[in-house]
Amino acid sequence: MVNKKSSVIIAAIIGLFCFLSVVYISSCTKPGIPVSCDGIVCNNGGFCLVDSATGKPAPQCICPSGFEGSNCATASVTKYLGTWTVVQTNIGSDSAKAVGTDTVYSVTIERSATPTTFMIDGLCGDQNYNDIVCTIDSLNSSDFVLDSTSAFHMIFDHFKLTKNSYGVIIPGKEIDDTLYTRHLNSSINWVHDTFKIVMRPN
C-alpha cells in the first residue's frame, strides 16, 4: 500500500514538473518573434544568423560590405549621393597667411562602379578635379577614405591629394573630411596644405 502511494506521489510530482517546464518554455518564447531563419530573406548576398548571445535569440541578416538595413537591401553608398555645400578651412599650410582662411563651394557625389565606392566631383572648388574615388570602410559604412594613388591624379599634377585623406558622414546632416593637398603657387613652388572640410546637403 505504501509502495503504491509512493508511486502515485512520484508520478504526480513528475507530471507537475513536466507541466511547469512546458509553461516556462512557452513563456520565454514571445508570440510573433521568430527564433529561426525560416522565411527570412537577406538580399545582395547577405545571410541570416540567429544571435543568441543576448539571451533573446532573434534572426538577423549579416550584410556584405556595401549593403545595410534589416534585409541588406540598402546600398551603403546611398547616404552619400547628391549635391553638397562645402565649407573648407585651411588648418595647416606652408604659407602662414593661408591658415584660417575659408572657401565655400559645391561638390557632387555620384555612384561608382562598385557598391563600396563613390566619386566626388569639384573637390576643393576646382571643377576640373573630378572623379575622386572614395572607399567606404568595410566595418563602418559611415567612414571612408579618399584615394590619392590613382593614375588620374597625375592629370591634375598642379594640385593633388598627397596622401589618403579620410572622412565620416552623419547621415542626412553632414560629411566631415580632412584633406592633405599640395599645389603650385605663383612662384612655381610646392605648397602643402591641410584642410578641414564640412559638407552639408543642398
Secondary structure, DSSP 8 states (H G I E B T S, - for coil): -HHHHHHHHHHHHHHHHHHHHHHHHHHHS-TT---S-TT----TT-EEEEE-TTSS-EEEEE--TTEESTTS-EEGGGGG-EEEEEEEEEEEESSGGGTT-EEEEEEEEEE-SSTTEEEEESGGG-TT---EEEEE-SS-TTEEEE---SGGGGGGTTEEESS-EEEEEETTTEEEEEEEEEEE-TTS-EEEEEEEEEEEE-
